[in-house]
Amino acid sequence: MKAQAQSLLDESRESIAEPVRKEIFLEEPHRSLYRTNRRDFLIQEFLNPGQPDPKKKGKTRDQAVLRNEISSYLFEYLKGFHVPTHYQASRPGAEMLVKMAEPIPLIVRVINRPDEEWAGRFGLPNEASLEFPVMEHYLAGKDGATTWINEYHLYAFNIVKPDEFRGINRLASKLNAVLRGLSERRGMLLAEVSLRFGRYNGQIIATDELSQLTCRFLESSGDTRNGKGSFVPVDTGSEEALEALFNRLKLTA
């Protein structure tokens, strides 16, 4: 009885403790995950793909910080639609507090408007529009490489069970629909999104990030030939462009 009371006390103290970054849990080219003093949570640190430009120091926030802010905003938005994700809270700089989910080595790519390479693969015109979103599944290798696979590969490799695969697809479809609706209200189109997933307390949840690295946004050009909107790529190639995208999503610009 005394041991049980002590355990409950320890859990209570842990639940109110400030998360402290400890040893590495998972390391990838674009992010690192660290264990914390709270058993169910990790700190996700966004990493810059290259060296920051010293000429811009102090003038703009770097891309890792902006990716964190964009991702935090979009994860918070999804929470309002009861979409389960690993997001727990935003932290200063390029860090985010996330749930400690078991990673699933699967990427689901949801295509709403194909790019030139994808359209060419299927012999479609460059400006082709799709009647329904298309889902593609990729095995995520440890070296960052991806391999196009189908559900039978996933079952044969014991990566997911059939019910988990169906749950992943449902979650990907809902997440895509919610973010697509948000984009349209901001005068943009979510052309595609690449999603990662994990297991947390027996539930499949969305993980990783939601930024220019995983989302491709198109902007309405105002051209409505043949009654269909025409779109151009949203500029995400600089810190200034990412800041503008973040403000646009939040409707603060």
Secondary structure as GFF3:
##gff-version 3
##sequence-region A 1 253
A	DSSP	alpha_helix	2	16	.	.	.	ID=ss1
A	DSSP	beta_strand	21	27	.	.	.	ID=ss2
A	DSSP	beta_strand	31	36	.	.	.	ID=ss3
A	DSSP	beta_strand	41	46	.	.	.	ID=ss4
A	DSSP	three_ten_helix	54	56	.	.	.	ID=ss5
A	DSSP	alpha_helix	63	79	.	.	.	ID=ss6
A	DSSP	beta_strand	87	90	.	.	.	ID=ss7
A	DSSP	beta_strand	95	99	.	.	.	ID=ss8
A	DSSP	beta_strand	102	111	.	.	.	ID=ss9
A	DSSP	alpha_helix	116	121	.	.	.	ID=ss10
A	DSSP	beta_strand	134	140	.	.	.	ID=ss11
A	DSSP	beta_strand	146	149	.	.	.	ID=ss12
A	DSSP	alpha_helix	151	156	.	.	.	ID=ss13
A	DSSP	alpha_helix	162	185	.	.	.	ID=ss14
A	DSSP	beta_strand	188	200	.	.	.	ID=ss15
A	DSSP	beta_strand	203	207	.	.	.	ID=ss16
A	DSSP	beta_strand	215	220	.	.	.	ID=ss17
A	DSSP	three_ten_helix	225	227	.	.	.	ID=ss18
A	DSSP	beta_strand	231	233	.	.	.	ID=ss19
A	DSSP	alpha_helix	239	250	.	.	.	ID=ss20
###
